[in-house]
């Protein structure tokens, strides 16, 4: 019986902590990186939606389609810059073709921005994610008429 006791003790738990760590540490790190990536994408989505909303509102009070496009684009870029997003990685489109003085219409602003995720070392193609937000605002037909 003494021989069995020695044999069972030689197969103890020694070394199991290092095996557990070797398995769990990468899983925990990967989960943490996914949480950070999700937070970054969520924050970018909110910033893009806010920029699109502000652009559509600014464009809806302009007197002409050309002024609406210029105003909407400027406001969207300012809002993205305020949120800390690079204007190089963004695209702003303002469709103000329906507005004219004395006529009701809608202005649609679409903002697209690329969010870098390559610094998180996640297995993503190109290391970026494109976020798009759009907003439609009604144009007041009596704006600017005195």
C-alpha positions, 0 to 999 in steps of 0.5 A: 500500500505504501507503493500506491501512495507514492505513485498517486503523489507523483501525479499531483497538481504540480505544474497545473497552474502554469498550464492554466495560465498558458490557456487562460491568459490569452483568452482573457487578453483577447476578451479584453481587446474585444471589449476595447474594440467594441467600445471604440466602434460604439463611440465612433458610431455615436460621434458619426450619428451626431455629426450627421444629425448636426450636418442635416440640421445646419443644411436644412436652414440654408437658403440654397442647395449649394449653401446647404451642402457647404454648411452641412459639410463644414458642421459635420467636419467640425463635429467629428474634429471635436470628437477627436476623429480625423477628417482624413478618414471621413466622408461627408455627403449632403443631399440638399436637392429638394430644398428651395425657398418657398417649398418644403423638402428634406435634407439628408446628410450621410457621414462615413468614418473609418475607425482604426483597430489595427493597434489592438492586434485583433485578427481583422482584415485591413485593421479598420471598420467603416462606420456610417451614419445618416440623418434626414431633416425637414427644410422649412419652406419659409426660412429666410423669407422676410 
